[in-house]
Amino acid sequence: MSATARAKSLNPQSILARKGGVPIVCLTAYTTPIARIVDAHCDLVLVGDSVGMVLHGLPSTIGVTLEMMVLHGQAVRRGVENALLVVDMPFGSYEESPAQAFRNAARVMAETGCAAVKLEGGVSVAETIRFLVARGIPVVAHVGLTPQGVNAFGGYTVQGRGRDADRVFADARAVAAAGAFSVVLEKVPEALARAITADIAIPTIGIGASPACDGQILVVDDMLGLFTDFRPKFVRRYGELGQAAATAVAAYAEDVRQRRFPGPEHVFAEALPARPS
Ligand code: KIV
């Protein structure tokens, strides 16, 4: 599908209409230059709260603030022309009540110009999703491994194994029934992701899930090889930009030490005027 064709159709309804169709291509972005690159190829760009770990060096997404999401949302907005822009609601900004969620989601939408917000949780946030959707805020849900729950889960473990599959299934059904226009399925068994995708009426966006999902998403810095603190099994590296950057910086440092940089082409050659003696 060309960028122009995508531009005409990319809104929450058209993403919803892609259920069972051409896979929905999604990536995260946190800055304008990366947003421009991603926008040329993706249907949906997510300003994920993974920004806290990837760009700010936080140990988890728990410390990410609404202000961080707004700032990065604004930066990404400047780089996105075609894709649907979605911004994550950070931990603590929506769990208290539907009213709190609406106040903060409305701020994120007004200040970033995003088309939708994403929030984590299933049955526990279904009422909030219904409240937001009824008031004009399109929602992408996120079930399975929800990284804001890392302390409750005791780590970034696969969710929905064995009998626990019923819980993840119920979460996916609950957010679909509440009106989310798509749902991220993170780190769940492949067969479960496949079964949920076949069962619910909204598109599933997989990450560590299944090729049968209606779309796929990755953290852009993971797939580019820029974020290398850890390497989840579900990431395929499409580039080694971190290594390329380290090689470039080492070459620069050596050139400076050896006085090879700057070269004659980098300086402003001009004779000094004669000085009075
Ligand atoms: O924060 C994030 O980047 C995400 C994606 C991994 C789905 O939620």
Boltz pocket constraint, residues with backbone or C-beta under 6 A from the ligand:
constraints:
  - pocket:
      binder: B
      contacts: [[A, 28], [A, 46], [A, 47], [A, 48], [A, 49], [A, 50], [A, 51], [A, 88], [A, 142], [A, 184], [A, 207], [A, 217], [A, 218], [A, 219]]
      max_distance: 6.0
